[in-house]
Amino acid sequence: MSPDSVRLLNGSSLCSGRLEVKSNQSWSSVCEADFDQQDAEVVCRELGCGPPSVLQGALYGEVEAPVWSKELQCGGHESALLDCRSSGSPRNSCSAGKAVGLTCSDGEDVRLVGGATHCTGTLELKYLGEWRTVEAIEWTRKTATVVCEQLDCGYVVSLGKRTGASSRSVWSISDTCIQLGSTLQYCASASFSTSIFDVTCSDSVRLLNGSSLCSGRLEVKSDQSWSSVCEADFDQQDAEVVCRELGCGPPSVLQGALYGEVEAPVWSKEFQCGGHESALLDCRSSGSPRNSCSPGKAVGLTCSDNDVFRLVGGSNQCAGTLELKHLGEWRPVEIYDRMPQTAAVVCAHLDCGSIISIEQNHKSSHRLTWGISADCVQDGSSLRQCAKSDDSSVIAKLQCSDSVRLLNGSSLCSGRLEVKSNQSWSSVCEADFDQQDAEVVCRELGCGPPSVLQGALYGEVEAPVWSKEFQCGGHESALLDCRSSGSARNSCSPGKAVGLTCSEPDDIRLEGGASRCDGRLEIKHLGEWRPVDGSDWILNEAAVFCKHLNCSSVVSVEVRDNSFYNQTWFLNQGCVRSRSDLRACAASGFTYSILHLTCSAKQHTGGP
């Protein structure tokens, strides 16, 4: 429940920021001279936060007019700031650097109970003076990290959901609210549930400044203090233990200062792990105590993502229904929004080249699934960090290219060509590849005919190099179905790596109009023609469709409301502006509003 008379602005959470107070429908800044520690205690309590920890002028920005006109005189026990007495002469201004900046502590309002340590167990929250178990709605590991951080317990290792014997009073907290940066208390609402949510945090190790929970600069906790670790005191076997303790895959990169320099204090002993231990602090240590570490020597560690997923029921390991093993359980996956970039992550993880198609299979009955959102995956997080428990009749079926891929391009249909054989990807040299070979690759990737074939267009050759010349007829369905000949090649001159741009497939049309450049806009995506949702399109942005249709400039954009709900493709306008591949911008949806477009036809010039 949000208070309506006080707020903290510009802070990192709802419990920190520059103080403003509302009266007569107007928000006012508060001057430091009119506010003290007891006033701060009331504000923090009113906001559902813990006691004040920092009270400092201009900590979160300067005063903004108007200025609160009286001195607040709280006793510290009041439930709201406007319940306090006020006195003194009215104030109309406040000196620079004197705006009240306040940081409230989180307070002892969250705990994990019933586990082996205070960093593992059933999640409970104290809100409105009452401890209750938490019903964590659609939480991911990424979301639950806020609990571990608040408890000073490192990062999330695992989540578990159990069903209790009977329904009980709980605090229900949604993933979406937490992702917006709100506190647990702010997001809590009273509910009844049989759900019990268990969290295991890493307790004594954490990785900071990385792109995921499995990468970053290593810190170790002892005696309630976190310490950096020096590269000289840490080796590959130590790294294996840390990655296992964090619930990640094996270490893939171990390098000094990869994620920032050492920050004091520094861990004082050398770790001597055997590699089999379950926690870093279970390892032996020895050597003289260390108090400093040279620049560039802080342990930076990247663990591989311990995602376990597979494609089942297809013709090979690179096609079929997507399944993910998460929290010890295999389930089919529903990819929310069906964005091709999300599915491309799966193909890359499976070492299966590029995504060719995504289908959503509708089953006759609901089943437990793992739901994965495109936004989370595109943020660089691993699939299991983004997985939410769901109950759905819709599951994802993917087909990856298996043996060819295009890298570094602007869409799924452009890039530097690589071919896979014997589980190894190889660059291809321009001298061994021609237009007919390019036609086969574009067809295999589900793209249109090749439009550009040029050496080094998308980067130089990377070893190893494909050793034979391709001799495709142009009709083959896959590049590795083509004949090859010639002497084996081990190198390729600079500027000669095959760079290929395939045209976009014939996946856009205007239907029901007076000409091919006029009518209802439809997109063919994932094998299905649907109209495009008409919301918010303007002339300038819709011009891209006229260009795709080889028409001239856009004349008019019209949104027509049908009398029935249509299954449509939503096109993200920002994505359309920045990409040539419309398919990569499409998400499934339903709407009444359909986009109708009129383009001017191109004028043909030349002789009769």
N, C-alpha and C positions, 0 to 999 in steps of 0.2 A: 504494500500500500504506500503510495507516494505522498509526502507532506505537501501542502499547498501554499505554505507561507515562507519557506526558506529553501535555498538551493546553493550548491557549490559548483562553480563554473571553471572550466579549463583544467581540471584535475585529471588524474589517470583513472578515477572511478567516481562513483556517487559519493564517496566518503572523503573526497579531497577537492580543493579548489578555492576560488575567490568567492566570498560570502555575499549573497544578495538576499534581501528581505522584501516581501510583498505587502503592500498596504494600499487600499483604494485602487486595486487592479494595476498598480505600478510597482515594478521591481527597482529597488534602490541598493547601491553599494553601501558598505558599512566602514566607517573610519576606525583605525586601530585604537585611537584614544577613547572611543566609546564602547570598547569591547574587551572583556578579560577572560581569564581561564574558566570562571564559573559560567559565563555566557556560552563559552565554547562547549562545555559539558552538556548544556541543554540542547544546543544545535546538533551535536553528534548523536545524542539520545533520540532526538526528534527524527533524524534521518535513518534510524535503525542501525547506526554504526557503533563501534566501540568508543572508549574514552578518547579525548583529544591527545594527539602525540606531538603535533607541531602547530604552533600559532605564531605567524610571522607576517609582517607587512609586505605586500607586493609579491609574495611568493608565487602567486598564480595570476599576476597581471595588475595593472594600475586601476585606480578608481574610475568608474564610468558613471556619469550623471544619470539620474539624480542621486544625491547622497542622503542616507538615512539621517533624520534631523535631530535625534535625541540620543543620550547615553543610555545604554541598556544596563540594568542592575538586577541580574538574576541571582538567586540564592544557590542555584546549581541543582535543585531538586525538581524544578518545573518540567512538565512534559513537552512544552512548546515555547519557543522564544518569545512569541507575542503574549504569552501569559506572564512574562516578567514585568516588573516595574521599570519605568524609565524616568529620567530627570535631566535637568540641565537646560542651558539655552539652546534654541534650535540652531543646527549647523547646516550651512548651504554648500560648503566646500571641504576638501580634504587634501592635505599636502601630498606631493608626489612620494611614492613608496610607502604610503600609509594605508592602503586598502587591506582589509582583513583577509589573510590567506590562511586556510585551516586544513589540517590533515587529521582525520579521525582514524584511530586504529580499528582493525577489523574486530577486535575483542575475542574473547573465548566463546564463540558462538557456533563452532562447528567441531565435530569430533568423529573419530572412527572407533567403534567399540566392539569388543568380543574377539579381537585379533591378537596375534602374538606380541605386537608392539603398538604404540600409539599411531603408527603409520599404516596400519592395515585393519580392516574390519567393516562393520555396517555403518553407513553414513547417517549421522544425526545432526540436526540443526536446532539451535535455540533461537526462537523468534517469538516476539510478543511475550517474553518471559517463560516460554514453554519448550522443552526438548521433545522433538518427535523424529521418527525415522523419515528419510527423504524418498519421495517417489521422483526419480530422475527421468524425466520424459525425453526420450530420444537422445540421451547424452552419448557423446563419443569420448574417446581417450583424450582428445584435444580439449574438450570442454572440461572434463574432470580434473585436468591439471590445476585448475584454480583452487581446488580443495587441497591438493598436495602442497601447493605453494603457500596457501594460508596456514597450513600446519607445519611449515618449514620442513617438509618431508620429500624434497626433490620433485620427481615427476611420476606420473601414472605408469605403473607396470601392467596392471590388468583391472578390468571391471567385471562384475558379476551381478546377475539379476536373479533373485530367488522369489518364490511365492510362499508367503506365510500361511499359517493354518486358518486365519480368519482376517476379515477386513478390520483395519485400525485407522485412527486419525494420523494423518501424515502431513508433511509440508511438500506440496507438489511444485517442482521447479523445472522449467522448460529449458532446453538447450539454446533456443533462439534468444531468450532473454539474457543468458549468461554471455553469449557471443557478442552481444551489444556492449559489453563492458560493465554490466550492472552487478551489484553485489548479490550474494545468495539471499539475503533477507529481502532485498527489494523485489526479487523475482518469486518469492515464496507466496503460495496461496494455500489455504486450508482445504484438505480433501480427505477422502477415505480410499484406502487401497489395500490390497494384499501383497503388493510389491515390496521387496526388500532389496536395497542397492548396496553392494559390497565394493570397496575400493582398496586396492593395494598400491601403495606408493613406494618409491625406491628407497626412501629413508635417508641413506647416507651418501649417495652419489647423484650428480646431475650434470647435464650438458647444456651450456649456455650459448646464446647467439647463433645457433644453427638454424637450418631451414625446417627441421622437424624435431620430434622428441628424441630421435636417434642420432643427432649430430650436434657438435658444439665444443666449446672449451670445457674441459673437465674440472669439476670441483668436488671435494670430498668433505663431509661433515664429521666433526668430532667435538665433543664438549659444547654443542650448540653453536659452533662456529664453522663457516664454510671456508675452505682453503683451496687455492690453486695448486696444481701439480706440475712439477718440472719434468721436462722430457727425459732428463738423465735418470730419473727415478721410476721410469715407467716403460714397459716393453709390450710386445705383441701378446704374450700370455696374460698380462694384466688387462690389456684391452679386451680380450675374449671374455674375461670375467665381468667387466663393466657392461659390455653389450648384452650379455646374458641376464645380468641383474636388472637391466632396464627393459627386458622383454623384447629386445631387438635381435636382428640377425647378426652373423659374425662381423668382426671389424673389417672394413674395406679400405679405410685411409687412416693413418696415424702420422700426424705431422705437426711440428711445432708452430705455434702462432697462427694456425689455419683459421681459428675463430677468435682472434684477439690476443692481446698480450696478457702476461701474468698480472693478477691483482692480488695485493696483500690481504691476508697473510698467505704464506706458502707452506704446503705440506712438508713436514720436517724429515721424513724418512723415505728410504727406497722401498717400493713394493716388490715382493718376491712371490708372485702367484705361480701355482703349477698349471693354471688354466682350467682346472676342474671345479674350483670353488664356486659357491652360489652367490657370494657377495665379496666385494673388494676388501672390506674390513675383516673378512675371515682369513685373508692371506697373511703370510709372514712378512715382516719388514725388518730392515737392518740398515747399518751404515750410520755415519755421523749425522747429527741433526743439521738441517739446512734452513737458513733464514732468508735466502734470496735466490733469485733465478735470473739468468741472463736474458736480455731482450730476445724475442723470437723463439723462446724455449718453453712456453706454456703448452701443455698437452692439448692438441686439437684432435678430436676423434670423430670419425664417421662410421657408424655401424650400418650394415645393410639392413633394409627393411625386411622384417621377418614375416612379410605377407605370404600367406599360403593360399593360392587360388589356382583354379584350373578351369578349362573348358571341356565339358563332357557331352557325349552323345553326338559328336560331329564326326566328320570323315577323317580328321587327324587332330593332333594336340592343339592346333591353332584355330579350331572352329568348334562351336557348340554352345551349350548353356553355361553361363558364367557362375561359378560357385566360389565362395570365400570361406576359409576356416578362420573364425574369429572367436575369441573367448572359448576355445576348445571345441567349437561346433561348426560343422560344414552346413552351409545353407546356400540356396540360390540367391542371386543378387538382382535387385531392382535398381537400375541407374536412373535416378531422378533426372528428368529433362532430356535424357538421351543425347547429350552433347557428344559429338564424335571425339572431341579432345579428351574427354574422360575415358572413353573406350580405348583411345590410342595409348593411354598409360598402361592399360592391361596388356595390350599387344606387346608393348616395349618390355614390360616386366617378364612376360612369358618368352621373350626373345623370338617373337613371331612377326617381326616386321611392322607393317602399317595396318591400320584398321581399314577394312573394305566395307563392311556393313554391320548395322545394329538392328536387331528386331526385338520388339517387346512381345513375348508370347503370353497370351491370356489363357490361364488354366481355368478349369471348371469350378475349382474351389480355392479358398484362401489357404496360404501356408506361411510358416515363419520364414522371413527373408532377411537379408542384410540390405538396407537402403543406403545408397551412396550418392551424395550431392555433387554436382559438377563444380560448384563454387569452392568447396573444400579441397577437392583434388587439384584444381587449377591453382590453388594457393600453395602448392608444393607439398602438401601433406600426403602420407601414405594411405593406402586404401583402408587399412584397419583403423587408423586414426579418424577416418571419416565415416566409418560404418555405424549405422543406427539400427537397432532391432525394429523390425516392422512385420506387419501381417498383410500379405498382398496376394493377389491372383496373377500379378504381372511379373514376369522374370525376363532377364536380358539374355539374348542369344547373339553371339558375336562371330564374325568371320575375319580373321587376320590374314595378311598376305603370305605369311609363313616364310617365304624365301627371298623376297625383295623388299626394299624400303628406300624412301627418299628422305634425306636428312637436310636440316638447315633451311628448308624452304618456307614460304609464307603461307602455305596451305598443305593439306594432305596430298595434293597432286603435284608438288614441285619439290626439288631438292637434289642433293648429290646422291647418285645411285650406289647402293651396296647390295651384294648378293650373298646369301648364306649357303654354306655347304659344310658338312661335318661339324655342325654347331659353331662355325666361325663365320663372321661377316667380313667380306672383302670389297675394297673399292674396285671400280671397273675403269679401264683405260679407254680413252676416246678412240684409239686405233682399233679396238676390238668390238666396237659397238656402232650400229648404224640406224637409219630411220625405221627399218622393219623391226629391228630389235626393240626400238623405243615404242612402237605401236603395241607390241606384246606387253611390255611393262605397264603402259598406261591402262590397257584393258584389264590386266591382272589386278591393278589397284582400284578398279571401279571408276576410273577417270575417263575423260574424253580423249580424243586423238592427241598425239604430241604436237605442241606448238613451237617449242624452242628446245634445241639440242645443242649444247655448247660446253666446251671444256672449262672447268673451274668456275662455272657460273655460281655454284653454291659451295665453294671451298676446294682446297687442294686434296690430292690423293692422301689417304691414310692407310698405312700398312695393316694387314697384308693386301696384296693386289691379286685380283682374279687372274688366273694363269692361262686362260684360253680365249680364243676369239669366238664370239657368238655368231651363229649363222641361222637366224630365224627367217621363216618364210613370211611372217607377219600375221598368220592365221592362228598360231598357237595360243592356248589359254594361259600358259605360264612360261616364264623365261627359261626355266630349267627343263622344259619340254623341248627346247630348240637344240639343234645339232651344234657342236662346237668343234673347232679344228685349230691347227697351227701349233707352233712350238710354244712351250711353256714360258710364261712371262713372270718375272719376279719384281720388276720395278716399272715406273711410269714417269715420264718427264713432267716437270712442273707445268701447271696450267692445262693438263690433259685428263683430269678426272672428269668422268661423265656427269654433267649437270643437265637435268631434264625438267622441263615444264610441260605437263599435260594440260590440255584445255579442260575446262569444267564440263562434265557430262551434260547432255541435253535434259536439264532438270528444272526448267522454268518456262512458263507459257502464260499467255493471256487468253482467257476463254470467254465466249459468249458476247464478244464485241463485234464492231463493224469490220475490223481487220485484225491481222496478227499482232498489231501494235496497240490494241485496245481491248479492254475486258477485265474480267476477274483474274487477279494474280494467283497462280498456282505453282507450287514447288513440288518436285519429285524428290523425296528424301527417304532413305531406308526402304526403297522399293515401292513407295506409296505416294500417289498424287493427292495433295490437299490444298485448299485455299489458304491464304496468308492472313493472319489477324491484322485488322486495319488500324489499330490504335496508334495515334500520335505520329503517323508518317507525314512529312512535309515534302514539298516539291524537291528541294535540294537533295534530301536523303533518298527519295524514291528514284532519283535519276539513275542510280546504279542498276536498277532493273531494266530500264530502257537500253542501257549499254549492253547488258548481258543478252538482251533479245536482238541485238544488232539493229535496233531502231534508233531514231535520232533523239532529240531532247524531250523531256517530260513536259506535257501540256497541262494535265490535271491529275489530281489525286482525290479520290472520293471514298468515304467509308460508308458502306451500305449495311444496314441492320436487317438480318434475316428474321423470319418469324420463328425459327427453330435453332437449337444449339448445334453448332458445327464443330467437327473435329478438325483442328487447324494446325498449321505450323506457326509458332511465334518466332519471329526473327529479331534477335538482339541488334538494335540499331548501331550501337557502338562497335559491335563485332563486324557488321556489314560495312561500316565506313573504313575499317582497318584491314579487311581481308577480302581476297578475291573469291574465296570458296564459300558460297552461300550455305552449303550443306553443313559447314562447321559452325554456323550461327543459329541453326534451327533447333527448337525445342517443341515437344508435343504439348497441345493444350486444347481447350474448348472455348468457343466464344460465339456471340451473335454477330460480331462486327467483322466484315470481310472487306479487304482492300481491293478497290477498282482503280485501274490506272489507264491513262491515255497518253501514249507517246506519239510524236510525229514520225511518220515514215521517212526513211532516208531517200533523198532524191538521187536517182541514177543519172549519171552524165555519160556522154560519149556519143558515137555515131549511131545512125538508125540501124 
